[in-house]
């Protein structure tokens, strides 16, 4: 498990979890209130890290994660 790590690449910004790239529409698990919940990752990415916005979608609505939120790949796999 790890936080969303933002890296600036030649084509723009990309988030990583446990060293693997996260693409829009990807299913992840996020720790919330001591439990792991399933979320769908969406983001507005560009070349400026200051303007990157992340939104997660789960049953019950939209979540904007804190910078220290913990994530993992579902089932321990990518």
BASESE-627512 format. One record per residue (C-alpha): residue number from 1; residue in one letter; x, y, z. Coordinates in steps of 0.5 Angstrom, whole numbers, plus 500, padded with zeros to 3 digits. Each point is the difference from the previous one (the first is absolute). Layout:
N
<atom><resi>NUM</resi><resn>A</resn><X>X</X><Y>Y</Y><Z>Z</Z></atom>
...
END
This chain:
78
<atom><resi>1</resi><resn>X</resn><X>500</X><Y>500</Y><Z>500</Z></atom>
<atom><resi>2</resi><resn>X</resn><X>502</X><Y>507</Y><Z>499</Z></atom>
<atom><resi>3</resi><resn>X</resn><X>498</X><Y>507</Y><Z>498</Z></atom>
<atom><resi>4</resi><resn>X</resn><X>499</X><Y>503</Y><Z>493</Z></atom>
<atom><resi>5</resi><resn>X</resn><X>507</X><Y>502</Y><Z>498</Z></atom>
<atom><resi>6</resi><resn>X</resn><X>500</X><Y>505</Y><Z>495</Z></atom>
<atom><resi>7</resi><resn>X</resn><X>505</X><Y>500</Y><Z>495</Z></atom>
<atom><resi>8</resi><resn>X</resn><X>502</X><Y>505</Y><Z>494</Z></atom>
<atom><resi>9</resi><resn>X</resn><X>501</X><Y>496</Y><Z>494</Z></atom>
<atom><resi>10</resi><resn>X</resn><X>502</X><Y>503</Y><Z>493</Z></atom>
<atom><resi>11</resi><resn>X</resn><X>492</X><Y>499</Y><Z>498</Z></atom>
<atom><resi>12</resi><resn>X</resn><X>498</X><Y>503</Y><Z>506</Z></atom>
<atom><resi>13</resi><resn>X</resn><X>498</X><Y>498</Y><Z>507</Z></atom>
<atom><resi>14</resi><resn>X</resn><X>498</X><Y>493</Y><Z>502</Z></atom>
<atom><resi>15</resi><resn>X</resn><X>498</X><Y>497</Y><Z>507</Z></atom>
<atom><resi>16</resi><resn>X</resn><X>503</X><Y>493</Y><Z>502</Z></atom>
<atom><resi>17</resi><resn>X</resn><X>498</X><Y>496</Y><Z>506</Z></atom>
<atom><resi>18</resi><resn>X</resn><X>506</X><Y>495</Y><Z>502</Z></atom>
<atom><resi>19</resi><resn>X</resn><X>504</X><Y>502</Y><Z>494</Z></atom>
<atom><resi>20</resi><resn>X</resn><X>495</X><Y>498</Y><Z>495</Z></atom>
<atom><resi>21</resi><resn>X</resn><X>496</X><Y>505</Y><Z>496</Z></atom>
<atom><resi>22</resi><resn>X</resn><X>493</X><Y>502</Y><Z>501</Z></atom>
<atom><resi>23</resi><resn>X</resn><X>496</X><Y>502</Y><Z>494</Z></atom>
<atom><resi>24</resi><resn>X</resn><X>493</X><Y>503</Y><Z>500</Z></atom>
<atom><resi>25</resi><resn>X</resn><X>494</X><Y>495</Y><Z>501</Z></atom>
<atom><resi>26</resi><resn>X</resn><X>505</X><Y>495</Y><Z>504</Z></atom>
<atom><resi>27</resi><resn>X</resn><X>497</X><Y>497</Y><Z>506</Z></atom>
<atom><resi>28</resi><resn>X</resn><X>504</X><Y>501</Y><Z>507</Z></atom>
<atom><resi>29</resi><resn>X</resn><X>498</X><Y>499</Y><Z>507</Z></atom>
<atom><resi>30</resi><resn>X</resn><X>501</X><Y>505</Y><Z>505</Z></atom>
<atom><resi>31</resi><resn>X</resn><X>500</X><Y>500</Y><Z>507</Z></atom>
<atom><resi>32</resi><resn>X</resn><X>495</X><Y>504</Y><Z>504</Z></atom>
<atom><resi>33</resi><resn>X</resn><X>498</X><Y>500</Y><Z>507</Z></atom>
<atom><resi>34</resi><resn>X</resn><X>504</X><Y>493</Y><Z>501</Z></atom>
<atom><resi>35</resi><resn>X</resn><X>497</X><Y>497</Y><Z>494</Z></atom>
<atom><resi>36</resi><resn>X</resn><X>502</X><Y>499</Y><Z>493</Z></atom>
<atom><resi>37</resi><resn>X</resn><X>495</X><Y>502</Y><Z>495</Z></atom>
<atom><resi>38</resi><resn>X</resn><X>499</X><Y>499</Y><Z>492</Z></atom>
<atom><resi>39</resi><resn>X</resn><X>501</X><Y>506</Y><Z>496</Z></atom>
<atom><resi>40</resi><resn>X</resn><X>501</X><Y>502</Y><Z>493</Z></atom>
<atom><resi>41</resi><resn>X</resn><X>506</X><Y>505</Y><Z>499</Z></atom>
<atom><resi>42</resi><resn>X</resn><X>499</X><Y>506</Y><Z>495</Z></atom>
<atom><resi>43</resi><resn>X</resn><X>504</X><Y>507</Y><Z>500</Z></atom>
<atom><resi>44</resi><resn>X</resn><X>501</X><Y>506</Y><Z>496</Z></atom>
<atom><resi>45</resi><resn>X</resn><X>508</X><Y>499</Y><Z>498</Z></atom>
<atom><resi>46</resi><resn>X</resn><X>504</X><Y>505</Y><Z>496</Z></atom>
<atom><resi>47</resi><resn>X</resn><X>507</X><Y>502</Y><Z>500</Z></atom>
<atom><resi>48</resi><resn>X</resn><X>499</X><Y>505</Y><Z>506</Z></atom>
<atom><resi>49</resi><resn>X</resn><X>500</X><Y>496</Y><Z>507</Z></atom>
<atom><resi>50</resi><resn>X</resn><X>497</X><Y>505</Y><Z>504</Z></atom>
<atom><resi>51</resi><resn>X</resn><X>494</X><Y>500</Y><Z>495</Z></atom>
<atom><resi>52</resi><resn>X</resn><X>499</X><Y>492</Y><Z>501</Z></atom>
<atom><resi>53</resi><resn>X</resn><X>493</X><Y>498</Y><Z>503</Z></atom>
<atom><resi>54</resi><resn>X</resn><X>498</X><Y>493</Y><Z>502</Z></atom>
<atom><resi>55</resi><resn>X</resn><X>493</X><Y>498</Y><Z>501</Z></atom>
<atom><resi>56</resi><resn>X</resn><X>498</X><Y>493</Y><Z>502</Z></atom>
<atom><resi>57</resi><resn>X</resn><X>493</X><Y>497</Y><Z>499</Z></atom>
<atom><resi>58</resi><resn>X</resn><X>498</X><Y>495</Y><Z>505</Z></atom>
<atom><resi>59</resi><resn>X</resn><X>493</X><Y>497</Y><Z>502</Z></atom>
<atom><resi>60</resi><resn>X</resn><X>497</X><Y>506</Y><Z>504</Z></atom>
<atom><resi>61</resi><resn>X</resn><X>503</X><Y>505</Y><Z>495</Z></atom>
<atom><resi>62</resi><resn>X</resn><X>506</X><Y>504</Y><Z>499</Z></atom>
<atom><resi>63</resi><resn>X</resn><X>506</X><Y>501</Y><Z>504</Z></atom>
<atom><resi>64</resi><resn>X</resn><X>506</X><Y>505</Y><Z>500</Z></atom>
<atom><resi>65</resi><resn>X</resn><X>506</X><Y>496</Y><Z>503</Z></atom>
<atom><resi>66</resi><resn>X</resn><X>504</X><Y>504</Y><Z>505</Z></atom>
<atom><resi>67</resi><resn>X</resn><X>508</X><Y>500</Y><Z>498</Z></atom>
<atom><resi>68</resi><resn>X</resn><X>502</X><Y>494</Y><Z>505</Z></atom>
<atom><resi>69</resi><resn>X</resn><X>494</X><Y>495</Y><Z>499</Z></atom>
<atom><resi>70</resi><resn>X</resn><X>502</X><Y>493</Y><Z>499</Z></atom>
<atom><resi>71</resi><resn>X</resn><X>499</X><Y>496</Y><Z>494</Z></atom>
<atom><resi>72</resi><resn>X</resn><X>501</X><Y>493</Y><Z>497</Z></atom>
<atom><resi>73</resi><resn>X</resn><X>498</X><Y>496</Y><Z>494</Z></atom>
<atom><resi>74</resi><resn>X</resn><X>494</X><Y>495</Y><Z>501</Z></atom>
<atom><resi>75</resi><resn>X</resn><X>502</X><Y>493</Y><Z>502</Z></atom>
<atom><resi>76</resi><resn>X</resn><X>507</X><Y>502</Y><Z>501</Z></atom>
<atom><resi>77</resi><resn>X</resn><X>501</X><Y>500</Y><Z>492</Z></atom>
<atom><resi>78</resi><resn>X</resn><X>501</X><Y>506</Y><Z>495</Z></atom>
END
